[in-house]
Amino acid sequence: MAKARSKAAYMISAVAEQYQIHPQTLRLYEREGLLAPSRSEGNTRLYTDDDLERLEVILKLTRDLGVNLAGVEIILNMREKMAAMQGQIEEFVATLNQELATRARTSAGEPKRSLIPVIQMNTPLASRESGGPSKEPKNQRTKERKSER
C-alpha cells in the first residue's frame, strides 16, 4: 500500500498498479459510488490523495475483512456521518467553553445578584465551635434524657 503522499493526482493505470488491482475494479468502485475521482479536460480519471486513502479503506474492508460492496458503502457512509458528528461535538464543546469563560470573567467582577436574598445562617457545627448554645434536634435531646433514666 502507498504511504508516501504528495499533492499530485494519479491516473487509473498508476493507481491500479500501485494497489495491485485491475483498472476495471476501480471503474466498478466509481460506478457503485464508492470512489469519485476527479476528471481531467480529456475526461481521464485522476485520483487524489483523499481518493487513495478512501481506496485503502475499501480494499482493507473487502480484502482483509471480507465485506461485500453493499457493506462497504454502509460503512463508508457511517464513517462520514460519525466524522460530521465529531466535528459538531467539537464545535459545541468549543462554544460551551467559550461561553463559560465569558461568564466566569463577567461574574468575577460583579457582586452576585439573585432573585431571592441570600442570608448566611449559623449552622449547629459553627455555633458549637464558637461556644454558643447547642442546637441539637429536640428528639435527640429527648433520647439522651431517656437514656439517663
Contacts in CASP RR format, 6 or more apart in sequence:
PFRMAT RR
TARGET T0000
AUTHOR 0000-0000-0000
METHOD contacts of the structure
MODEL  1
MAKARSKAAYMISAVAEQYQIHPQTLRLYEREGLLAPSRSEGNTRLYTDD
DLERLEVILKLTRDLGVNLAGVEIILNMREKMAAMQGQIEEFVATLNQEL
ATRARTSAGEPKRSLIPVIQMNTPLASRESGGPSKEPKNQRTKERKSER
1 19 0 8 1.000
1 56 0 8 1.000
1 59 0 8 1.000
2 18 0 8 1.000
2 19 0 8 1.000
2 52 0 8 1.000
2 56 0 8 1.000
5 49 0 8 1.000
5 52 0 8 1.000
6 49 0 8 1.000
7 49 0 8 1.000
9 38 0 8 1.000
9 46 0 8 1.000
9 47 0 8 1.000
9 48 0 8 1.000
10 18 0 8 1.000
10 46 0 8 1.000
10 47 0 8 1.000
10 48 0 8 1.000
10 52 0 8 1.000
11 44 0 8 1.000
11 45 0 8 1.000
11 46 0 8 1.000
11 47 0 8 1.000
12 23 0 8 1.000
12 26 0 8 1.000
12 27 0 8 1.000
12 37 0 8 1.000
12 44 0 8 1.000
12 45 0 8 1.000
12 47 0 8 1.000
13 23 0 8 1.000
15 26 0 8 1.000
15 47 0 8 1.000
15 52 0 8 1.000
15 55 0 8 1.000
16 22 0 8 1.000
16 23 0 8 1.000
16 25 0 8 1.000
16 26 0 8 1.000
19 55 0 8 1.000
19 56 0 8 1.000
19 59 0 8 1.000
21 59 0 8 1.000
26 35 0 8 1.000
26 37 0 8 1.000
26 45 0 8 1.000
26 47 0 8 1.000
26 55 0 8 1.000
29 35 0 8 1.000
29 55 0 8 1.000
29 58 0 8 1.000
29 69 0 8 1.000
30 36 0 8 1.000
30 37 0 8 1.000
30 45 0 8 1.000
32 69 0 8 1.000
32 73 0 8 1.000
33 73 0 8 1.000
34 54 0 8 1.000
34 58 0 8 1.000
34 69 0 8 1.000
34 72 0 8 1.000
34 73 0 8 1.000
34 76 0 8 1.000
35 47 0 8 1.000
35 51 0 8 1.000
35 54 0 8 1.000
35 55 0 8 1.000
35 58 0 8 1.000
36 51 0 8 1.000
37 45 0 8 1.000
37 46 0 8 1.000
37 47 0 8 1.000
37 48 0 8 1.000
37 51 0 8 1.000
38 45 0 8 1.000
38 46 0 8 1.000
38 48 0 8 1.000
39 45 0 8 1.000
39 46 0 8 1.000
40 46 0 8 1.000
47 55 0 8 1.000
54 76 0 8 1.000
57 76 0 8 1.000
57 79 0 8 1.000
58 72 0 8 1.000
58 76 0 8 1.000
61 67 0 8 1.000
61 71 0 8 1.000
61 72 0 8 1.000
61 75 0 8 1.000
62 68 0 8 1.000
62 69 0 8 1.000
62 72 0 8 1.000
67 75 0 8 1.000
112 118 0 8 1.000
122 130 0 8 1.000
124 134 0 8 1.000
124 135 0 8 1.000
124 136 0 8 1.000
127 133 0 8 1.000
127 134 0 8 1.000
127 135 0 8 1.000
128 134 0 8 1.000
END
